[in-house]
Amino acid sequence: MFRAKECFSTKLWKEEGGYFAFDTTAVGADTVMSDQLCGLWYLDLVDAVVRGGGDDDGDAEDEISPFDKAKARRALKTLHDCNVMGTKGGSTGAANGFRSYRRP
């Protein structure tokens, strides 16, 4: 997981935009995807199941998570700002993908 965390942050994190890129291509690197943190949710779910449901706080332990919590929080804010509020003021729900250069 340590290698995954380093690779995930190094290759996909976009500091200037505050999100994890879809992939390393030009288009993917410029796209804010609404499901960029689904892996974190799944990791928390699996972690809770492995522990027998004892830890259901929705917060995977840092040592097993490839996600940096501060980056995940920032990505959630970016996702809300772009994919939800950046699409008709949030009246239509979240867009699956949002080009970062179109930021509100």
trRosetta pair geometry for C-beta under 8 A, 3 or more apart (Angstrom, degrees):
i j d omega theta_ij theta_ji phi_ij phi_ji
1 4 5.3 -54 -148 38 40 116
1 5 6.2 45 153 -25 71 102
1 63 7.5 94 86 150 139 52
1 64 5.5 -151 -81 -155 177 44
1 65 7.2 76 179 42 132 9
1 66 5.7 -132 -166 -65 82 82
2 5 5.8 -50 -148 32 31 112
2 6 6.6 29 154 -15 63 106
3 6 5.8 -56 -149 39 33 110
3 7 6.0 29 155 -16 67 111
4 7 5.8 -59 -143 42 29 109
4 8 5.8 32 158 -24 66 111
4 66 4.1 -68 117 -105 105 133
5 8 5.8 -53 -140 36 25 113
5 9 6.3 17 162 -10 61 110
5 65 7.3 79 -91 113 117 53
5 66 4.2 -153 -78 -144 66 61
5 67 7.3 -111 -121 -21 90 18
5 68 7.3 108 -166 -49 105 78
6 9 6.2 -63 -148 42 24 104
6 10 5.9 17 160 -14 64 117
7 10 5.9 -60 -135 43 25 107
7 11 5.7 -3 176 5 65 118
8 11 6.9 -65 -129 48 14 91
8 12 5.6 -41 -170 36 54 120
8 13 7.3 70 135 -34 65 94
8 20 7.3 -18 175 -136 92 127
8 66 4.9 97 3 156 151 115
8 67 7.3 -73 119 -83 150 53
9 12 7.2 -63 -99 54 10 78
9 13 4.7 -2 -154 -8 54 134
9 68 6.2 58 -92 -13 127 122
9 71 7.0 -166 -116 -31 99 172
10 13 7.3 35 -25 28 10 101
11 24 5.8 -53 180 -80 103 117
12 20 4.7 28 138 -164 112 84
12 21 4.8 -142 -156 46 70 84
12 23 7.7 -49 -108 -123 101 20
12 24 7.3 -91 -84 -69 68 77
13 19 8.0 178 -146 99 52 29
13 20 5.8 -37 -91 -102 55 69
13 21 7.6 -120 -49 0 8 85
13 71 5.9 -51 -125 -152 128 143
14 17 4.1 3 119 41 122 108
14 18 7.1 -47 92 16 83 21
14 19 5.5 -3 50 62 110 69
14 20 7.3 167 9 -106 84 17
14 21 5.5 96 -35 -49 113 95
14 29 6.9 132 -78 -176 124 79
14 100 7.3 -76 122 -98 160 167
15 18 7.4 25 -170 -70 27 48
17 32 7.1 -144 157 -75 128 108
17 78 6.5 84 150 -145 76 147
17 100 4.8 -28 -131 -153 142 142
17 103 7.8 -159 -139 -64 91 136
18 74 4.5 -114 -161 156 102 108
18 75 6.4 -170 151 -83 71 46
18 77 6.9 -45 148 75 138 99
18 78 4.2 169 102 -60 104 132
19 32 4.8 -56 -167 -119 174 93
19 36 6.4 91 -175 57 93 176
19 74 7.8 -131 -66 119 45 87
19 75 4.9 105 -122 -129 55 83
19 78 4.5 -126 -62 102 99 150
19 79 6.8 123 -114 -56 114 75
19 82 7.9 -37 -59 20 147 146
19 100 7.1 -155 38 -95 135 122
20 33 8.0 -57 86 44 82 98
20 36 4.5 157 63 -178 105 125
20 37 7.5 128 25 -65 132 70
20 71 7.5 82 -57 153 95 115
20 75 5.7 3 -6 -116 86 144
21 24 7.0 96 104 -83 138 40
21 28 5.7 87 163 136 101 78
21 29 4.3 -13 -143 -126 147 49
21 30 7.6 23 -130 -18 106 25
21 31 7.0 86 -154 54 69 68
22 27 7.9 -36 59 115 131 72
22 28 3.8 -117 78 -158 100 86
22 29 7.4 -111 42 -55 76 26
22 31 4.7 -3 -11 75 127 114
22 33 4.9 103 -87 -31 96 128
22 36 7.5 -98 -85 -93 57 98
22 97 7.4 4 -67 -122 139 116
23 28 3.5 -16 49 150 82 162
23 29 7.2 -77 84 -52 49 64
24 28 6.6 7 30 83 18 124
24 29 6.2 32 -150 -65 31 107
25 28 4.3 80 52 17 88 108
25 29 6.5 -158 80 -12 39 89
26 29 6.1 -56 -142 34 21 109
26 30 6.7 3 159 -5 57 115
27 30 6.1 -75 -154 44 28 102
27 31 6.3 27 154 -29 67 117
28 31 5.7 -62 -143 29 33 115
30 99 5.8 12 137 -153 99 78
30 100 5.2 -127 -169 28 63 103
30 101 6.5 -7 -170 -17 118 97
31 97 5.0 -16 -171 -164 114 111
31 98 7.1 136 -160 65 63 37
31 99 6.1 -40 -100 -99 65 52
31 100 7.0 -131 -82 -20 14 88
32 36 7.4 -69 -169 -27 57 140
32 78 6.1 -132 -137 138 137 107
32 79 6.3 -173 166 -100 113 61
32 82 4.8 53 76 91 156 154
32 83 6.0 -137 113 -48 110 102
32 97 7.0 142 72 -159 50 54
32 98 4.6 -25 61 64 103 93
32 99 7.7 179 14 -95 83 2
32 100 5.5 112 -31 -76 101 84
33 36 4.8 127 74 -54 91 89
33 96 6.9 -14 -150 161 72 66
33 97 5.4 -20 -102 -101 66 79
34 79 6.1 112 -124 -159 55 114
34 83 4.8 159 -83 180 94 161
34 94 5.0 109 -123 153 142 127
34 95 6.8 179 -47 91 124 44
34 96 5.2 -99 17 -139 119 36
34 97 7.1 -105 -8 -62 83 39
34 98 7.9 84 -52 -7 83 97
35 38 4.5 -2 -177 -28 90 123
35 96 7.5 -8 -10 -154 98 79
36 75 6.0 -116 98 175 131 133
36 79 6.9 -153 33 -81 115 126
37 40 4.6 -31 -176 27 84 120
37 41 6.5 90 129 -20 81 93
37 67 7.2 65 -135 -116 90 150
37 72 5.9 99 -121 -146 130 95
37 75 6.1 143 -54 105 117 132
37 76 6.8 -19 -6 -72 158 86
37 79 7.8 -94 2 -33 114 156
38 41 5.5 -53 -152 37 41 114
38 42 6.2 39 151 -18 70 106
39 42 5.6 -54 -144 40 32 111
39 43 6.1 37 154 -23 66 105
39 66 7.5 -28 128 56 131 115
39 67 7.5 157 93 -48 101 118
40 43 5.7 -51 -145 35 30 113
40 44 6.5 31 154 -18 62 104
40 60 6.8 -142 -163 16 72 129
40 65 6.8 44 -128 -152 85 114
40 67 4.8 0 -93 -14 116 159
40 72 6.0 96 -91 -127 169 137
41 44 5.8 -56 -153 36 30 111
41 45 6.4 31 150 -20 64 107
42 45 5.5 -53 -148 36 34 115
42 46 6.2 30 156 -15 68 106
43 46 5.9 -54 -143 40 29 107
43 47 6.1 34 155 -23 63 109
43 60 4.8 -3 121 -78 106 159
43 64 7.2 177 -179 123 119 100
43 65 6.0 124 128 -112 151 80
43 66 7.8 -170 -73 20 161 84
43 67 7.8 179 42 5 150 114
44 47 5.6 -55 -144 36 28 115
44 48 6.4 29 156 -19 63 105
44 58 5.3 39 176 -152 151 48
44 59 6.7 55 -120 -13 120 10
44 60 4.6 -116 -83 -46 69 93
45 48 5.9 -57 -152 34 28 108
45 49 6.5 24 152 -16 64 107
46 49 5.6 -55 -148 37 34 111
46 50 6.2 35 154 -21 67 106
47 50 5.8 -53 -145 36 29 111
47 51 6.4 18 157 -9 63 110
47 55 6.9 -51 131 81 100 118
47 60 5.0 149 -8 -117 158 88
47 61 7.1 177 -154 8 148 85
47 64 6.8 142 -98 90 124 145
48 51 5.9 -63 -146 45 29 105
48 53 5.7 41 165 -113 91 42
48 54 7.6 -169 -152 46 66 48
48 55 5.8 -132 -108 78 74 69
48 56 5.3 70 -136 -95 134 65
49 52 7.7 43 -179 -72 30 19
49 53 7.0 23 -102 -59 37 68
51 54 4.6 -101 142 41 108 99
51 55 5.1 12 90 19 162 98
53 56 6.1 5 -172 -58 68 112
55 59 7.9 -93 162 59 108 77
60 64 6.0 -104 169 81 106 99
60 65 4.3 127 105 -73 118 116
60 67 7.7 89 63 43 123 109
61 64 5.2 62 72 22 93 98
61 65 6.6 179 84 -15 41 100
62 65 5.8 -69 -132 39 28 108
62 69 7.2 -63 -96 -27 97 112
65 69 8.0 61 102 -58 149 79
67 71 6.8 -142 -173 74 76 104
67 72 4.9 52 167 -61 124 122
68 71 4.1 66 75 14 104 112
68 72 6.7 -179 84 -15 50 85
69 72 5.5 -54 -144 35 32 113
69 73 6.4 33 157 -19 66 103
70 73 5.9 -52 -150 35 31 111
70 74 6.4 28 152 -15 64 107
71 74 5.6 -55 -146 40 34 110
71 75 6.1 37 153 -23 67 106
72 75 5.6 -52 -144 36 30 113
72 76 6.5 34 153 -22 62 102
73 76 5.7 -52 -152 32 31 113
73 77 6.7 30 150 -16 63 103
74 77 5.7 -53 -153 35 35 111
74 78 6.3 35 150 -18 67 105
75 78 5.5 -53 -145 39 34 112
75 79 6.1 39 153 -23 66 105
76 79 5.5 -50 -144 36 30 115
76 80 6.4 31 155 -18 63 104
77 80 5.8 -54 -149 37 31 110
77 81 6.2 28 154 -17 65 108
78 81 5.7 -57 -144 40 30 110
78 82 5.9 7 165 0 68 114
79 82 6.4 -66 -135 49 21 95
79 83 5.1 -22 -172 24 65 122
79 84 7.2 58 137 -9 67 97
79 94 7.6 10 164 -141 95 125
80 83 7.2 -45 -89 53 13 84
80 84 5.0 -27 -153 32 52 127
80 85 6.4 41 151 -4 67 104
81 84 7.5 42 -4 51 8 86
81 85 5.5 -43 -145 50 35 119
81 86 6.3 54 140 -36 55 104
81 103 7.3 20 127 -155 113 93
81 104 6.4 -140 168 43 86 111
82 85 7.5 23 -12 57 9 77
82 86 4.4 -16 -155 6 37 146
82 98 4.3 164 151 102 109 153
82 100 7.1 -41 -120 -111 154 57
82 102 7.8 103 -149 85 100 84
82 103 5.9 -61 -98 -115 101 73
82 104 7.0 -173 -103 3 50 91
83 86 6.5 18 -32 44 14 108
83 87 6.7 -4 -179 -11 35 119
83 94 4.8 30 137 -159 105 87
83 95 4.8 -136 -156 54 74 77
83 96 7.6 -166 -149 41 121 3
83 97 7.6 -66 -110 -140 109 6
83 98 4.7 -143 -83 -17 69 131
84 87 6.8 -89 -168 34 13 99
84 90 5.0 29 153 -115 83 89
84 93 7.2 -64 -128 176 78 31
84 94 4.8 -37 -82 -92 78 76
84 95 7.8 -159 -70 11 31 72
85 89 6.4 -12 -160 -155 64 35
85 90 4.6 -16 -99 -53 54 104
85 104 6.3 -85 115 15 96 159
86 95 7.5 -75 82 20 93 127
86 98 5.9 84 85 -150 138 146
86 102 6.9 114 175 118 130 95
86 103 6.7 -83 -108 -145 141 40
86 104 4.4 -148 -104 -31 85 109
87 90 7.1 94 66 -78 72 31
87 92 5.6 -88 130 57 109 111
87 93 7.8 -34 89 77 132 42
87 94 7.4 116 33 -148 139 26
87 95 4.5 146 -62 -31 151 116
87 98 7.2 -117 -51 -96 104 118
88 91 4.8 -78 124 47 106 99
88 92 4.9 65 54 -5 131 111
90 93 7.8 60 -172 -72 55 14
92 95 7.8 44 95 -62 112 81
95 98 5.4 102 84 -65 125 94
98 102 6.6 -122 177 68 85 112
99 102 4.8 74 77 4 92 110
100 103 6.1 5 -176 -47 54 101
